[in-house]
Amino acid sequence: MSIFDIIDNRVLGEFPLSVPTSIVVESTIFNMVPEHMEGKAHPLDSLLGWNQHYFSLQTMIRNFISSAGSKNLTKIMDNDKEVVNVLFEEIDIISEIYRDRGNGCVPVFYFHTHRGFIGNRNTFKRLRKPRGKTLVLESFIQKLSRSMSKDNRITVIDPSFPRVNNKSLITTHYAYELLEYNSFKKLALIESHTGAYKPKELWYTKYSNYSEDPRYSML
């Protein structure tokens, strides 16, 4: 199977986006979660009042690979130029959707270098981190992200998020990025794969071993 077949056959959502990324946009635009998550996860009620939605470039790459099938990772890694083209297409699609239906919320596509992590070190140790085979995938994601970050559609976060006095949403699979919540007036997570809207009091689910006890939140 060629890389073009892999791209064309990847699983898409309601929007022409890799399905985990589409689920995020379905949550914010259609206020819906996937059928299998109904009753388990809650979508965003409305984008009205939210200033920005930060989309992690690394997470979008991971979502593309998930949608294309991890069994195709070697072929994807060998054809990164074609993958970059698709990801920029997805970025442009999301930008257009938010321009038309975003109620003033602006998408920000960012590459976080993770060089200047700030936050509680004890909390950081308890957060989920990649290991094993995931490290190979993570290495590729970082390499591709760094290359794509030279484009002016990508905002580089280095060493940490700038302080902004606004309400922001974020979509990222790097839990430790959430520890920079003090850079925002308010920060809430929209999860890939589930479309769940998670304000700060629900971030305890990002610990390696979490309890549904709010005492284990990041508050």
WOSUL-V823427 format. One line per field, one symbol per residue. psi: psi as a letter, one per 30 degrees, with the letter a starting at -180 (. if undefined). burial: I if it has 24 or more other C-alpha atoms within 12 Angstrom, else O. A space follows every 10 residues. Layout:
psi=???
burial=???
//
This chain:
psi=kleeeeefgl klaelilkee eeeeeeeeef hllleffkff lklkekfkfk eljkjkeeee eeeeeeefjf fgeeeeffhf eeeeeeeeee eeeeeeeeee gghfkkkjjl jkfgehkkak eeeefflklk lbffeeeeee eeeeeeefff kffkkkjjfl klkkilkklk jkgjeffffg ffflekklkj klefgkkjle fgfffflejl lhjffglg.
burial=OOIOOIIOOI IIIOOIIIII IIIIIIIIII IIIIOOOOOO IIIIOIIOOI IIIIIIIIII IIIIIIIIIO OIIOOIIOOI OOIIOIIIOI IOOIIOIIOO OIOOIIIIII IIIIOOOOOO OOIOOOIOOO OOOOOOIIOI IIOIIIOIIO OOOIIIIOOI IOOOOOIIII IIIIIIIIII IIOIOIIIII IIIIIIIIII OIIIIIIOOO OOOOOOIIO
//
